[in-house]
C-alpha cells in the first residue's frame, strides 16, 4: 500500500497505486447501528434515538472522539440531511442509501454526516452512475482471494481480515468524466494494443490480471495484443458478475441451467451456516439451499469465507437495549433472495480463477511505462479533482465557504 518504500525491479509489474493514483482510505462509521441489511431497521433505530433525550440519547448514540450529539458537522455532498447539532434533532429519518459494507455485501446506511466518524466526502461528491469503485483489498500473506473488487455502491472499503485497503474511483469527476488513471496511460495502451482503450477496458484488464503483493496490488501489462484482449474479455465478465449484471443487463446465472433453490425454508432465527460438499447443500439453520457449488462456499476475500461473513453480519447477537439490537423479528424473505444471488455470483467468480491465473502469472510493464513518460505519476494526479460546482450546507444550516 502507499507508504511502503520498495525499490522497483528493472521491469516488474507496476503498482495499481501508480496507475490509478487517486485513492481514498476506507470510511470509518464509528458506530455500527447506522448501517443495516434492511432500510426498515434503520428507520426504526432513528425513531428510537430521536424519541430519547438527554443522557439516554447520548448513550444510545455511542459518542466517539470524532462524533457526539453536540458535534457541529456539514452535510454530506448530495445528501439532504439536517445540520443542526444532533442533540436538537427531532426530524424524520433521512432516506437510507445503499453502500458496500464489505465484499459482496450491499447494505443500507443513514447518510448523515453527524453520525459518521470519517465519511470521506470526496467520495460522496463523485458517487452515482456511471461511477465504479475499485476496492483494493488489504494484503494478507498467503490468504486466498482476489486483490481487487468492484462495486457501484459507495464502499466502506474495509478488508474482511481487518487490514487497511484503498478505494479507487474509476472517474475523478461526476458523470464519468476524467478517468482516475495516470496521465498518458490510455494513449500508451491504445498505441501498444492497436485500438482506442478506454477506462472501462483498463478496469476490466485490472480485474483479470491484478495480483496482491506486500507493496500493494500489482498489474502486469502484456506485450501481446491478443493476451490483452483476452484479459479484457474475461475482466468484463468478472465485472458484470460483481455488479449484478449491470453491464450486460442480465442477471448472472450459473451455466447448464443450474440454479440454487430453497429446498427447506429458512427458519425465523437460523443459528448457524453449514455446508455439505457431497450434496452441494448449504444449511441455513434448518433451512436448505441447493445446489451450491463448492466454488461458492470456498470463495474467500482476504482469507475470510464470504458466505460465512455475510451470514454472521445478519445473525450476530447485539447488546440488549442498544440500537444495534433493533432489527427484524424474523429472517426476512429478501435476505434469502440476496443469499441466492450471492451464491450464484461467488460460484461464477470462483470458477474463473484458473483463467485469471494466466494473466496474473507473467508480464512486467514498468520499464515501458517509464520510457513513455507515464511513470512516475505526477503528484497532482494523486489529489481529488475540484468538483465543487454547487454550494454545500455547513453546520447549523450555514453554507460552506469554498
C-alpha positions as CSV (number, residue, x, y, z in Angstrom):
1,X,0.0,0.0,0.0
2,X,1.0,3.6,-0.1
3,X,3.8,4.4,2.3
4,X,5.7,1.2,1.6
5,X,9.1,2.1,0.2
6,X,10.5,-0.5,-2.0
7,X,12.9,-0.1,-4.9
8,X,11.3,-1.2,-8.2
9,X,12.7,-4.0,-10.2
10,X,14.0,-3.5,-13.7
11,X,10.7,-4.4,-15.4
12,X,8.3,-5.6,-12.7
13,X,4.6,-5.2,-12.9
14,X,3.6,-1.6,-11.9
15,X,1.6,-0.9,-8.8
16,X,-2.1,-0.1,-9.1
17,X,-1.3,2.8,-6.8
18,X,0.8,4.3,-9.7
19,X,-1.8,3.6,-12.5
20,X,-5.0,4.6,-10.6
21,X,-3.2,7.3,-8.5
22,X,-6.1,8.9,-6.7
23,X,-7.2,6.7,-3.8
24,X,-9.1,7.2,-0.6
25,X,-8.7,5.3,2.7
26,X,-11.7,3.3,4.0
27,X,-14.7,5.0,5.6
28,X,-14.9,4.8,9.4
29,X,-18.5,4.6,10.6
30,X,-17.7,4.8,14.2
31,X,-21.0,3.2,15.3
32,X,-22.4,0.1,13.8
33,X,-26.1,0.9,14.3
34,X,-26.1,3.4,11.4
35,X,-25.8,0.5,8.9
36,X,-28.1,-2.5,8.5
37,X,-29.0,-5.1,5.9
38,X,-32.5,-3.6,5.5
39,X,-33.8,0.0,5.5
40,X,-36.7,-0.6,7.8
41,X,-34.3,-1.4,10.6
42,X,-32.5,2.0,10.2
43,X,-35.8,3.9,10.3
44,X,-36.8,2.1,13.5
45,X,-33.4,2.9,15.1
46,X,-33.6,6.6,14.1
47,X,-37.1,6.9,15.5
48,X,-35.9,5.3,18.8
49,X,-33.0,7.6,19.0
50,X,-34.8,10.9,18.3
51,X,-37.5,9.9,20.8
52,X,-34.9,9.7,23.5
53,X,-33.5,12.8,25.2
54,X,-30.6,13.9,27.4
55,X,-28.4,11.2,28.8
56,X,-30.4,8.4,27.2
57,X,-29.9,9.9,23.7
58,X,-26.2,10.2,24.3
59,X,-25.8,6.7,25.5
60,X,-27.8,5.3,22.5
61,X,-25.8,7.5,20.1
62,X,-22.5,5.9,21.3
63,X,-20.2,9.0,21.2
64,X,-16.7,8.9,20.0
65,X,-13.8,11.4,19.8
66,X,-15.0,12.3,16.3
67,X,-18.7,12.5,16.9
68,X,-21.0,13.2,19.8
69,X,-24.6,14.5,19.7
70,X,-23.2,18.0,20.1
71,X,-20.8,17.9,17.1
72,X,-21.2,20.6,14.5
73,X,-20.9,19.0,11.1
74,X,-21.6,19.9,7.5
75,X,-24.0,17.9,5.3
76,X,-22.6,15.1,3.1
77,X,-22.3,16.1,-0.5
78,X,-25.5,15.2,-2.4
79,X,-27.5,14.4,0.8
80,X,-30.4,16.4,2.1
81,X,-29.9,15.8,5.9
82,X,-30.0,18.1,8.9
83,X,-27.0,20.0,10.0
84,X,-28.3,21.2,13.4
85,X,-26.5,19.5,16.3
86,X,-27.9,16.1,16.7
87,X,-28.8,16.8,20.4
88,X,-31.5,19.0,19.0
89,X,-32.6,16.7,16.1
90,X,-36.3,15.6,16.2
91,X,-37.0,15.4,12.4
92,X,-37.8,12.4,10.2
93,X,-35.3,9.7,9.3
94,X,-33.1,10.6,6.3
95,X,-33.6,8.3,3.3
96,X,-31.1,5.4,3.7
97,X,-28.7,4.8,0.8
98,X,-27.0,1.6,-0.5
99,X,-23.4,1.0,0.5
100,X,-21.0,-1.9,0.1
101,X,-20.4,-2.8,3.7
102,X,-17.9,-5.4,2.7
103,X,-17.1,-7.7,-0.2
104,X,-20.4,-8.8,-1.9
105,X,-22.4,-7.3,0.9
106,X,-24.6,-4.4,0.0
107,X,-26.4,-2.9,3.0
108,X,-28.1,0.3,3.9
109,X,-26.6,3.4,5.6
110,X,-28.0,6.5,7.2
111,X,-26.2,9.2,5.1
112,X,-26.0,11.7,7.9
113,X,-22.6,13.2,8.5
114,X,-23.4,13.8,12.1
115,X,-23.4,10.1,12.7
116,X,-20.3,9.0,10.7
117,X,-16.9,9.4,12.2
118,X,-15.0,9.6,8.9
119,X,-17.3,9.7,5.9
120,X,-14.7,10.7,3.1
121,X,-16.9,13.5,1.5
122,X,-14.6,13.4,-1.6
123,X,-16.1,10.0,-2.5
124,X,-19.7,11.2,-2.0
125,X,-19.0,14.0,-4.5
126,X,-18.2,11.6,-7.3
127,X,-20.6,8.7,-6.4
128,X,-23.5,7.8,-8.7
129,X,-23.8,6.4,-12.2
130,X,-21.7,5.7,-14.1
131,X,-19.1,5.6,-11.3
132,X,-17.5,2.3,-10.4
133,X,-15.3,2.0,-7.3
134,X,-12.3,-0.4,-7.4
135,X,-11.7,-1.6,-3.8
136,X,-8.1,-2.8,-3.3
137,X,-8.0,-5.4,-0.6
138,X,-5.5,-5.2,2.3
139,X,-2.6,-7.5,1.8
140,X,-2.7,-10.7,3.9
141,X,0.3,-13.0,3.3
142,X,-0.8,-16.4,1.9
143,X,-4.5,-15.5,2.1
144,X,-6.8,-16.7,-0.7
145,X,-9.0,-14.3,-2.6
146,X,-8.9,-11.5,-5.2
147,X,-6.7,-8.5,-4.8
148,X,-9.3,-6.2,-6.3
149,X,-13.1,-6.0,-6.3
150,X,-15.5,-3.5,-7.9
151,X,-18.9,-2.1,-6.8
152,X,-21.2,0.7,-8.0
153,X,-22.3,1.3,-4.4
154,X,-20.3,3.6,-2.2
155,X,-17.9,1.2,-0.4
156,X,-16.9,1.2,3.2
157,X,-13.6,-0.2,1.9
158,X,-12.5,-2.3,4.9
159,X,-10.9,-5.6,4.3
160,X,-12.6,-8.7,5.9
161,X,-9.3,-9.6,7.5
162,X,-9.1,-6.2,9.2
163,X,-6.2,-5.0,7.0
164,X,-6.3,-1.4,5.5
165,X,-7.2,-1.2,1.9
166,X,-7.8,1.6,-0.6
167,X,-10.8,2.8,-2.5
168,X,-10.0,3.9,-6.1
169,X,-12.9,5.6,-8.1
170,X,-12.7,4.9,-11.8
171,X,-13.6,8.5,-12.5
172,X,-12.3,11.7,-10.8
173,X,-15.5,13.7,-11.6
174,X,-19.2,13.1,-11.5
175,X,-20.9,11.8,-14.7
176,X,-18.0,9.5,-15.7
177,X,-15.6,12.4,-16.6
178,X,-11.8,12.3,-16.3
179,X,-10.6,8.8,-15.7
180,X,-8.7,8.2,-12.5
181,X,-5.6,7.0,-14.4
182,X,-2.0,8.1,-14.7
183,X,-1.8,10.8,-17.3
184,X,-0.8,9.3,-20.6
185,X,-1.7,5.7,-19.7
186,X,-4.7,5.3,-22.1
187,X,-2.8,6.7,-25.1
188,X,0.1,4.4,-24.2
189,X,-2.2,1.4,-24.1
190,X,-4.1,2.4,-27.2
191,X,-0.8,2.5,-29.2
192,X,0.5,-0.7,-27.8
193,X,-2.6,-2.8,-28.4
194,X,-3.8,-1.2,-31.6
195,X,-7.3,0.2,-30.7
196,X,-8.7,3.0,-28.6
197,X,-8.5,1.7,-25.0
198,X,-10.9,3.4,-22.6
199,X,-11.1,3.5,-18.8
200,X,-13.6,0.5,-18.6
201,X,-11.2,-1.6,-20.7
202,X,-8.4,-0.8,-18.3
203,X,-10.6,-1.7,-15.3
204,X,-11.6,-5.0,-17.0
205,X,-7.9,-5.9,-17.5
206,X,-7.1,-5.0,-14.0
207,X,-9.8,-7.3,-12.6
208,X,-8.4,-10.1,-14.7
209,X,-4.7,-9.6,-14.0
210,X,-4.2,-7.9,-10.7
211,X,-2.3,-9.8,-8.0
212,X,-1.5,-8.9,-4.4
213,X,1.9,-8.1,-3.1
214,X,3.4,-6.6,0.1
215,X,3.8,-3.2,-1.7
216,X,0.2,-3.3,-2.9
217,X,-1.8,-4.6,-5.8
218,X,0.3,-5.1,-9.0
219,X,-1.0,-5.1,-12.6
220,X,1.2,-6.7,-15.3
221,X,0.9,-5.3,-18.8
222,X,1.5,-7.8,-21.6
223,X,3.3,-7.0,-24.8
224,X,0.9,-9.2,-27.0
225,X,-2.4,-7.5,-28.0
226,X,-4.1,-10.9,-28.1
227,X,-3.3,-11.5,-24.4
228,X,-4.6,-8.0,-23.5
229,X,-7.8,-8.6,-25.5
230,X,-8.4,-12.0,-23.8
231,X,-7.9,-10.5,-20.4
232,X,-10.2,-7.6,-21.1
233,X,-13.0,-10.0,-22.2
234,X,-12.5,-12.0,-19.0
235,X,-12.4,-8.9,-16.9
236,X,-15.7,-7.6,-18.4
237,X,-17.4,-10.8,-17.4
238,X,-16.0,-10.7,-13.9
239,X,-17.1,-7.0,-13.5
240,X,-20.6,-7.8,-14.7
241,X,-21.0,-10.5,-12.1
242,X,-19.7,-8.3,-9.3
243,X,-22.0,-5.5,-10.4
244,X,-25.0,-7.8,-10.5
245,X,-25.4,-7.8,-14.3
246,X,-25.4,-4.0,-14.6
247,X,-23.1,-4.1,-17.6
248,X,-24.9,-6.8,-19.6
249,X,-28.4,-6.0,-18.4
250,X,-28.9,-9.7,-17.5
251,X,-28.8,-11.2,-14.0
252,X,-25.9,-13.6,-13.6
253,X,-26.8,-17.2,-13.9
254,X,-25.0,-20.5,-13.5
255,X,-24.2,-22.4,-16.7
256,X,-26.1,-25.5,-17.7
257,X,-29.4,-24.4,-16.4
258,X,-28.3,-24.9,-12.8
259,X,-29.9,-22.6,-10.2
260,X,-29.8,-22.6,-6.4
261,X,-33.2,-23.1,-4.9
262,X,-34.7,-23.1,-1.3
263,X,-35.3,-26.8,-0.6
264,X,-36.4,-26.2,3.0
265,X,-37.5,-22.9,4.4
266,X,-35.0,-20.8,6.3
267,X,-36.3,-20.6,10.0
268,X,-37.1,-17.3,11.7
269,X,-33.8,-17.2,13.5
270,X,-31.2,-19.5,11.9
271,X,-28.4,-20.2,14.4
272,X,-25.6,-21.4,12.1
273,X,-24.4,-21.9,8.5
274,X,-23.2,-25.2,7.3
275,X,-22.2,-26.9,4.0
276,X,-22.1,-30.4,2.6
277,X,-19.8,-30.6,-0.4
278,X,-21.1,-34.1,-1.3
279,X,-24.7,-32.9,-1.8
280,X,-23.9,-29.3,-2.5
281,X,-26.4,-28.3,0.2
282,X,-26.0,-25.0,2.2
283,X,-27.6,-25.3,5.6
284,X,-29.1,-22.0,6.9
285,X,-30.1,-23.2,10.3
286,X,-32.7,-25.9,9.5
287,X,-33.2,-24.3,6.0
288,X,-31.6,-25.9,3.0
289,X,-30.4,-24.3,-0.3
290,X,-29.0,-26.3,-3.2
291,X,-27.3,-26.7,-5.5
292,X,-24.5,-24.6,-4.0
293,X,-21.2,-25.2,-5.9
294,X,-18.2,-25.7,-3.8
295,X,-16.6,-22.7,-5.6
296,X,-19.3,-20.5,-3.9
297,X,-18.7,-22.0,-0.4
298,X,-14.9,-21.7,-0.6
299,X,-14.8,-18.2,-2.1
300,X,-12.7,-16.0,0.2
301,X,-11.6,-12.4,0.3
302,X,-8.5,-11.7,2.4
303,X,-8.7,-15.3,3.6
304,X,-12.2,-14.9,5.0
305,X,-15.0,-17.0,3.7
306,X,-17.5,-14.6,2.1
307,X,-20.7,-16.6,2.8
308,X,-19.9,-17.0,6.5
309,X,-19.2,-13.3,7.0
310,X,-22.4,-12.4,5.1
311,X,-24.4,-14.7,7.4
312,X,-22.7,-13.6,10.6
313,X,-23.4,-9.9,9.9
314,X,-27.1,-10.7,9.8
315,X,-27.3,-13.0,12.8
316,X,-24.7,-11.9,15.4
317,X,-26.3,-11.1,18.7
318,X,-26.3,-7.5,19.8
319,X,-26.2,-5.8,23.2
320,X,-29.7,-5.8,24.7
321,X,-31.2,-2.3,24.8
322,X,-28.8,-0.9,22.2
323,X,-29.8,0.5,18.8
324,X,-27.9,-2.4,17.3
325,X,-30.5,-4.7,19.0
326,X,-33.3,-3.2,16.9
327,X,-33.8,-5.4,13.8
328,X,-36.2,-7.7,12.0
329,X,-38.2,-10.0,14.3
330,X,-37.6,-12.9,11.9
331,X,-35.4,-13.7,8.9
332,X,-36.8,-11.6,6.0
333,X,-37.6,-13.2,2.7
334,X,-35.4,-10.6,0.9
335,X,-32.4,-11.9,2.7
336,X,-33.0,-15.3,1.2
337,X,-33.2,-13.8,-2.2
338,X,-30.0,-11.9,-1.7
339,X,-28.3,-15.1,-0.5
340,X,-29.4,-17.0,-3.6
341,X,-27.9,-14.2,-5.8
342,X,-24.7,-14.2,-3.7
343,X,-24.3,-17.9,-4.1
344,X,-24.6,-17.5,-7.9
345,X,-22.1,-14.7,-8.1
346,X,-19.5,-16.4,-5.9
347,X,-19.8,-19.7,-7.9
348,X,-19.3,-17.9,-11.2
349,X,-16.3,-15.9,-9.9
350,X,-14.7,-18.9,-8.2
351,X,-14.9,-21.0,-11.4
352,X,-12.9,-18.4,-13.3
353,X,-9.9,-18.3,-11.0
354,X,-7.9,-20.7,-13.2
355,X,-8.5,-18.4,-16.2
356,X,-7.3,-15.4,-14.1
357,X,-4.1,-17.2,-13.3
358,X,-3.0,-17.0,-16.9
359,X,-3.0,-13.2,-16.8
360,X,-1.6,-12.7,-13.3
361,X,1.4,-15.0,-13.8
362,X,3.5,-13.0,-16.1
363,X,4.4,-9.7,-17.6
364,X,6.1,-6.5,-16.4
365,X,5.4,-3.1,-17.9
366,X,7.2,-0.7,-15.6
367,X,10.1,-0.1,-18.0
368,X,7.9,0.6,-21.0
369,X,5.7,3.0,-18.9
370,X,8.8,4.8,-17.6
371,X,10.2,5.1,-21.1
372,X,6.9,6.5,-22.4
373,X,6.9,9.1,-19.6
374,X,3.7,7.7,-17.9
375,X,5.7,6.9,-14.8
376,X,6.4,8.4,-12.4
377,X,2.9,9.8,-11.9
378,X,2.7,13.5,-11.1
379,X,1.6,14.4,-7.6
380,X,-1.4,16.3,-8.9
381,X,-2.9,13.0,-10.1
382,X,-3.0,11.8,-6.6
383,X,-5.2,14.6,-5.4
384,X,-9.0,14.7,-5.9
385,X,-10.3,16.9,-8.7
386,X,-12.1,20.1,-7.8
387,X,-15.8,19.2,-8.3
388,X,-17.3,21.9,-6.1
389,X,-19.7,23.4,-8.7
390,X,-22.5,24.0,-6.2
391,X,-23.0,25.1,-2.6
392,X,-22.8,22.6,0.2
393,X,-24.6,23.1,3.5
394,X,-22.3,23.6,6.5
395,X,-23.1,23.2,10.2
396,X,-26.3,24.7,11.6
397,X,-27.6,25.4,8.1
398,X,-24.8,27.8,7.1
399,X,-23.4,27.4,3.6
400,X,-19.8,26.3,3.5
401,X,-17.2,28.8,2.3
402,X,-15.4,27.2,-0.6
